[in-house]
Amino acid sequence: MKLFFKDHMSIIILYGISFLLLPWMIQALDDLTSHYFYFIFLVSFLFILWLVGRYYRRRQLYTHLEKDDLSKDELHLYEPQASIEQAYSEKLRQMQYLHLTQQQQLEEQAEEKHLVLSHFAHQMKTPLSVIQLLTQSAPIKTSNELHKWLTIGKECDKLTFTLNQLLTYERSSNLVTDLKIEPIVLKELVKEVVNDLKDYFITKEVFPKLTLAEDPLIYSDRKWLKVVLYQVLNNAVKYSEVASTIHIYYDNDILHIDNRGETIPTSEISRVFDLFYTGKKGRTNGEATGIGLFLVKKVLTILGHPFTLQSSYDHTTFSINFSSSLKK
């Protein structure tokens, strides 16, 4: 109520002046009808004068409210004049302080979550490595025991891969600040990834075939591009037919990774890059996490490498365009 009276004090004063002047004018003018237009002019003049004064006192507020986009430096009014402006500006300050406080709390919680997950993943990798060593060195007497140890080793590999995905996802939150663009010999990097996945190729009975020249030199981040290639090749091996070949070739500045196997439905092509989306294949074999292709899309988008995914006639091809990243 107090703010309301402060905001309308000028109109109250104007009304009081008009109310006091009206009896005097009626008394001073013998015939009011003969001076009717003069009376209208006087009242209109006072009202227009009040409107002009009100506009100039609040022009900063009107300008502020009419702006479509505001920067952080324009959140508050500069030297507010009217009482409503001062109250409005003070409320904006309180809202900004509350927003910044909540944002700081959320950032602290996110950082704490990041540290806990990273610590948890690293702690889990140590016992997994021990289990893998035990499976490799355990004395095997019967074929049944061999099958059990192989199953344990396979499940350990799945856990290790999932934990690595988790760590990669956590690190990707600071991907922009972690980038290091450098010249990369594409063929060497692809060979390195294939070599890292050689046991998986052997287990799945799938064979890689590289058709890359020695000279393609691109500019990108080696570590994150390797993450992308590892994830794409891992998926290619996972969903390939037994005894099939994964063709990795480079043509017109585009790297293609083609595998033969069950195709991705057209309705799922645009969704397989969504976080936690596993699709029909993921629900069938139960191995998909819905994280890998999400990371692929995120990394390639930040690196500036356009990509496409095509799947038809028992062939799925993932292509990465390096035309804007070649050595000039």
C-alpha positions in Angstrom: 0.0 0.0 0.0 2.8 2.4 0.9 4.5 1.8 -2.5 1.1 2.4 -4.2 0.7 5.8 -2.7 4.3 6.7 -3.5 3.8 5.7 -7.1 0.6 7.7 -7.5 1.6 10.7 -5.4 1.9 13.0 -8.5 -1.6 12.3 -9.7 -3.0 12.8 -6.2 -1.3 16.2 -6.1 -2.6 17.1 -9.6 -6.1 16.1 -8.6 -5.8 18.2 -5.4 -4.7 21.2 -7.3 -7.5 20.8 -9.8 -10.0 20.3 -7.1 -8.9 23.5 -5.3 -8.8 25.6 -8.5 -12.2 24.5 -9.8 -14.3 26.4 -7.2 -12.2 29.5 -7.6 -12.5 29.4 -11.4 -16.3 28.9 -11.2 -16.5 31.9 -8.9 -14.1 34.0 -11.0 -15.9 33.3 -14.3 -19.4 34.8 -14.3 -20.5 32.7 -17.2 -18.7 29.3 -17.3 -20.3 28.4 -20.6 -18.5 31.3 -22.4 -15.2 30.1 -21.0 -15.8 26.4 -21.4 -13.0 25.7 -23.9 -10.6 27.7 -21.8 -11.4 25.5 -18.9 -10.9 22.3 -21.0 -7.6 23.7 -22.2 -6.4 24.4 -18.7 -7.3 20.9 -17.4 -5.8 19.2 -20.5 -2.6 21.3 -20.2 -2.1 20.2 -16.6 -2.8 16.6 -17.5 -0.3 16.6 -20.4 2.2 18.3 -18.2 1.8 15.5 -15.7 2.2 12.9 -18.4 5.4 14.4 -19.7 6.9 14.7 -16.3 5.9 11.1 -15.5 7.4 9.8 -18.8 10.8 11.6 -18.1 10.9 10.2 -14.6 10.3 6.7 -15.8 11.8 6.6 -19.3 14.6 4.3 -18.0 12.1 1.8 -16.8 10.2 1.9 -20.1 13.4 1.5 -22.1 14.4 -1.4 -19.9 11.1 -3.2 -20.2 10.9 -2.8 -24.0 14.3 -4.4 -24.6 14.0 -7.9 -26.1 17.5 -9.0 -25.1 19.4 -8.0 -22.0 23.0 -8.5 -21.1 24.2 -9.2 -17.6 25.2 -5.6 -17.2 21.7 -4.4 -18.0 19.8 -6.4 -15.3 19.5 -3.3 -13.1 18.3 0.2 -13.8 21.0 2.9 -13.8 20.2 5.5 -11.1 16.4 4.8 -10.7 14.4 7.9 -10.0 10.8 7.1 -9.2 9.9 4.9 -6.1 8.5 2.2 -8.4 11.8 2.1 -10.3 13.8 1.9 -7.1 11.6 -1.0 -5.8 11.8 -2.7 -9.2 15.6 -2.4 -9.4 16.0 -3.7 -5.8 13.8 -6.7 -6.6 16.0 -7.5 -9.7 19.1 -7.4 -7.5 17.5 -9.8 -5.0 16.5 -12.2 -7.9 20.0 -12.1 -9.4 21.6 -12.8 -6.0 19.2 -15.7 -5.5 19.9 -17.0 -9.0 23.7 -16.8 -8.6 23.5 -18.4 -5.2 21.5 -21.4 -6.5 23.7 -21.6 -9.6 26.8 -21.8 -7.4 25.2 -24.5 -5.3 24.3 -26.5 -8.4 27.8 -26.2 -9.8 29.3 -27.4 -6.4 26.9 -30.4 -6.4 27.8 -31.2 -10.0 31.5 -31.0 -9.3 31.1 -33.2 -6.2 29.1 -35.7 -8.3 31.8 -35.7 -10.9 34.6 -36.3 -8.4 32.6 -39.2 -6.7 31.8 -40.9 -10.0 35.4 -40.6 -11.3 36.8 -41.9 -8.0 34.2 -44.8 -8.0 35.1 -45.7 -11.6 38.9 -45.7 -10.9 38.4 -47.7 -7.7 36.4 -50.3 -9.6 39.0 -50.7 -12.4 41.6 -52.0 -10.0 39.7 -55.1 -8.7 38.5 -55.7 -12.3 42.1 -55.8 -13.5 43.0 -58.3 -10.7 40.1 -60.5 -11.6 41.2 -60.5 -15.3 44.7 -61.5 -14.3 43.3 -64.3 -12.2 41.2 -65.6 -15.1 44.3 -65.6 -17.3 46.6 -67.4 -14.9 44.1 -69.8 -13.3 44.9 -73.5 -13.8 42.3 -75.0 -16.0 41.7 -78.8 -15.9 38.4 -79.3 -17.8 36.5 -77.7 -20.7 33.7 -76.8 -18.3 36.2 -74.8 -16.2 37.5 -73.1 -19.3 34.1 -72.1 -20.3 33.4 -70.6 -16.9 36.7 -68.6 -16.8 36.0 -67.3 -20.3 32.6 -66.2 -19.3 34.0 -64.4 -16.2 36.7 -62.7 -18.4 34.0 -61.6 -20.9 31.9 -60.1 -18.2 34.9 -58.3 -16.8 35.6 -56.8 -20.2 32.0 -55.5 -20.4 32.4 -53.9 -17.0 35.7 -52.3 -17.9 34.2 -50.9 -21.1 31.3 -49.5 -19.3 33.5 -47.9 -16.7 35.6 -46.4 -19.4 32.5 -45.0 -21.0 31.5 -43.5 -17.7 34.9 -41.8 -17.2 34.8 -40.5 -20.8 31.3 -39.1 -20.3 32.4 -37.3 -17.1 35.5 -35.8 -18.8 33.4 -34.7 -21.8 31.8 -32.0 -19.6 35.1 -30.1 -19.9 35.8 -31.1 -23.5 36.2 -27.6 -24.9 38.9 -26.6 -22.4 40.7 -30.0 -22.8 41.1 -29.8 -26.6 44.5 -29.9 -28.2 44.4 -29.5 -32.0 47.4 -31.1 -33.7 48.4 -32.8 -37.0 47.3 -36.5 -37.0 48.2 -39.2 -39.5 44.8 -40.8 -39.9 45.9 -44.2 -40.9 48.2 -44.6 -37.8 45.4 -43.5 -35.5 42.9 -46.0 -37.1 45.5 -48.8 -36.8 46.0 -48.0 -33.2 42.3 -48.2 -32.4 42.0 -51.5 -34.4 44.9 -52.9 -32.4 43.3 -51.9 -29.1 40.2 -53.9 -30.2 42.0 -56.9 -31.6 40.8 -59.2 -28.8 37.2 -58.1 -29.5 37.6 -58.8 -33.2 38.9 -62.3 -32.5 36.2 -63.0 -30.0 33.4 -61.9 -32.4 35.2 -63.6 -35.3 35.1 -60.3 -37.3 37.9 -59.1 -39.5 39.0 -55.5 -40.2 40.1 -54.4 -43.6 41.9 -51.0 -44.0 42.0 -49.1 -47.2 43.8 -45.9 -46.3 46.6 -44.2 -48.0 49.6 -43.2 -45.9 49.4 -39.5 -46.5 46.0 -38.3 -45.1 47.0 -35.7 -42.5 44.2 -34.0 -40.5 44.1 -31.5 -37.7 42.1 -32.6 -34.7 42.4 -33.6 -31.1 44.1 -37.0 -31.0 42.7 -38.2 -27.7 39.1 -37.4 -28.4 39.1 -38.5 -32.0 40.5 -41.8 -30.8 37.5 -42.1 -28.4 35.2 -41.6 -31.3 36.9 -44.2 -33.5 37.0 -46.7 -30.7 33.3 -46.3 -30.0 32.3 -46.5 -33.6 34.5 -49.5 -34.3 33.3 -51.2 -31.1 29.7 -50.8 -32.2 30.6 -52.1 -35.7 32.2 -55.3 -34.3 29.3 -55.8 -31.8 26.6 -55.7 -34.4 28.5 -57.5 -37.3 27.7 -60.9 -38.6 30.1 -63.7 -37.7 33.0 -64.2 -40.1 32.1 -60.8 -41.8 34.5 -58.0 -42.6 34.5 -54.4 -41.4 35.7 -52.2 -44.2 37.5 -49.0 -43.1 38.3 -46.8 -46.1 39.1 -43.1 -46.9 37.5 -41.5 -49.9 37.2 -37.8 -50.9 38.3 -36.6 -47.5 35.7 -38.8 -45.8 36.5 -41.8 -43.5 33.9 -44.6 -43.8 33.5 -47.5 -41.4 31.2 -50.1 -43.0 30.0 -53.3 -41.4 27.6 -56.1 -42.5 24.9 -57.1 -40.1 21.4 -56.3 -38.9 20.5 -52.8 -40.1 19.2 -50.0 -37.9 15.5 -49.1 -38.6 15.0 -45.8 -40.4 12.8 -44.5 -37.6 15.8 -45.0 -35.1 18.6 -43.4 -37.2 18.0 -39.9 -35.8 17.5 -41.2 -32.2 20.5 -43.5 -31.8 22.6 -40.4 -30.8 20.3 -39.5 -27.9 21.6 -40.2 -24.4 20.5 -43.6 -23.1 18.6 -44.5 -26.2 19.5 -48.2 -27.1 16.9 -48.9 -29.8 15.7 -52.3 -30.9 19.2 -53.9 -31.0 20.1 -52.7 -27.5 16.9 -54.2 -26.0 17.6 -57.5 -27.9 21.2 -58.2 -26.8 21.2 -56.2 -23.6 24.7 -54.9 -24.0 24.0 -51.4 -25.2 24.3 -48.5 -22.7 23.0 -45.6 -24.8 26.1 -43.5 -24.0 28.6 -44.3 -26.8 26.9 -42.7 -29.8 25.9 -39.8 -27.6 29.5 -39.1 -26.9 30.4 -39.6 -30.5 27.9 -36.9 -31.6 29.0 -34.6 -28.8 32.8 -34.9 -29.5 32.5 -34.7 -33.3 30.2 -31.6 -33.1 32.7 -29.8 -30.9 35.6 -30.9 -33.1 33.8 -29.6 -36.2 33.8 -32.9 -38.1 30.4 -33.5 -39.8 29.2 -37.1 -39.7 26.5 -39.3 -41.2 25.0 -42.7 -40.3 23.4 -44.8 -43.0 21.9 -48.3 -42.6 20.3 -50.4 -45.4 20.6 -53.7 -47.2 22.4 -55.4 -44.3 25.1 -52.7 -44.3 25.7 -49.9 -41.7 28.1 -47.2 -42.6 29.4 -44.4 -40.3 31.1 -41.6 -42.1 33.2 -38.7 -40.8 34.0 -35.7 -43.0 37.5 -34.3 -42.5 37.4 -31.9 -45.5 37.6 -28.9 -43.2 40.4 -30.4 -41.1 42.9 -31.2 -43.8 46.4 -29.8 -43.9 46.3 -26.8 -46.3 
